[in-house]
Amino acid sequence: MRRLTIALAATAMLSPVSAQQLSAETDQAMWCATAITLLDAMGVYPDSAPDAIAMSRLWLQPAFREFDRLGLSEDAVAALVSSYNDELSMQLPDYLVSSDPDALRLDINACIEM
């Protein structure tokens, strides 16, 4: 019963976010910013690539402009950020082990070569 209550609460929290339709550009921006941040935190962000913090900020700027345009609350944005973290926390380890680009939903190289 407790799990059901938690699941319903989580669904209610996420409903306003999932009701909003993010553009493909915003999705890519959030995905890339999250991927770069996680790669850097894991210590595997390429030394030859542009600065990870600067790249993340470049990707986040258009995403947060879109969030403002959509009128998303801080809680809704936090839920989105968490969902991208969850997604990439599962995908990146597989990619790092296999080097298979199909392990990732988007092209990581496009994120770094922005």
KAFEN-V681347 format. One record per residue. N is the residue number from 1. RES is the residue in one letter. PSI is psi in whole degrees, 0 to 359 (999 if undefined). OMEGA is omega in degrees with one decimal (999 if undefined). NEAR is the number of other C-alpha atoms within 8 Angstrom. Layout:
n->{N/N}
res->{RES/RES}
psi->{PSI/PSI}
omega->{OMEGA/OMEGA}
near->{NEAR/NEAR}
This chain:
n->{1/2/3/4/5/6/7/8/9/10/11/12/13/14/15/16/17/18/19/20/21/22/23/24/25/26/27/28/29/30/31/32/33/34/35/36/37/38/39/40/41/42/43/44/45/46/47/48/49/50/51/52/53/54/55/56/57/58/59/60/61/62/63/64/65/66/67/68/69/70/71/72/73/74/75/76/77/78/79/80/81/82/83/84/85/86/87/88/89/90/91/92/93/94/95/96/97/98/99/100/101/102/103/104/105/106/107/108/109/110/111/112/113/114}
res->{M/R/R/L/T/I/A/L/A/A/T/A/M/L/S/P/V/S/A/Q/Q/L/S/A/E/T/D/Q/A/M/W/C/A/T/A/I/T/L/L/D/A/M/G/V/Y/P/D/S/A/P/D/A/I/A/M/S/R/L/W/L/Q/P/A/F/R/E/F/D/R/L/G/L/S/E/D/A/V/A/A/L/V/S/S/Y/N/D/E/L/S/M/Q/L/P/D/Y/L/V/S/S/D/P/D/A/L/R/L/D/I/N/A/C/I/E/M}
psi->{319/320/320/317/316/317/318/321/318/319/318/321/321/343/313/326/311/339/334/137/111/143/161/324/319/319/313/319/314/319/313/314/318/316/314/315/316/319/318/316/328/353/20/12/131/132/329/350/159/159/129/317/316/319/317/316/319/318/324/331/306/328/314/332/319/319/318/316/321/348/31/140/166/321/320/318/317/321/320/313/316/321/322/320/315/313/310/334/336/323/318/316/319/316/317/327/318/339/21/114/339/349/344/146/327/170/110/327/325/330/319/331/12/999}
omega->{-179.5/178.9/178.5/178.7/178.6/179.8/178.9/177.9/178.5/178.4/179.1/178.5/-175.1/-176.6/179.4/-179.9/-177.0/177.0/177.5/178.5/176.9/176.4/177.2/179.7/179.1/176.4/179.4/-179.4/179.4/-179.6/-178.0/179.7/179.5/180.0/-179.6/-179.8/-179.2/177.0/178.7/179.4/179.1/180.0/-177.9/175.5/-174.4/178.0/-177.2/-178.1/175.4/-178.3/-175.5/-178.5/179.0/179.7/178.0/179.5/178.3/179.5/-176.0/-176.7/179.9/179.1/-178.3/172.1/177.8/178.3/177.2/-179.6/179.7/-179.1/-179.5/176.8/176.7/178.9/179.1/178.1/178.6/178.1/176.9/179.0/179.1/-179.1/176.6/176.1/179.6/-179.1/-174.9/175.5/176.6/-174.9/-173.3/178.7/177.2/179.6/-177.7/178.7/-172.1/-171.5/180.0/-179.1/177.9/176.5/-179.0/179.4/179.7/-177.6/-178.9/-179.6/177.0/178.7/-175.5/-177.8/-176.8/999}
near->{4/5/6/7/8/8/8/8/8/8/8/8/11/10/8/9/12/7/6/7/5/6/6/6/7/11/10/9/12/13/11/12/14/12/11/14/11/10/11/10/7/7/6/7/10/5/5/4/9/8/6/11/7/8/12/13/9/8/12/11/8/10/13/8/8/9/10/8/7/7/6/10/6/6/7/12/11/8/11/9/9/8/8/11/9/8/8/12/9/8/10/12/8/10/13/7/6/6/7/7/7/6/9/11/5/6/8/9/6/7/10/10/6/4}
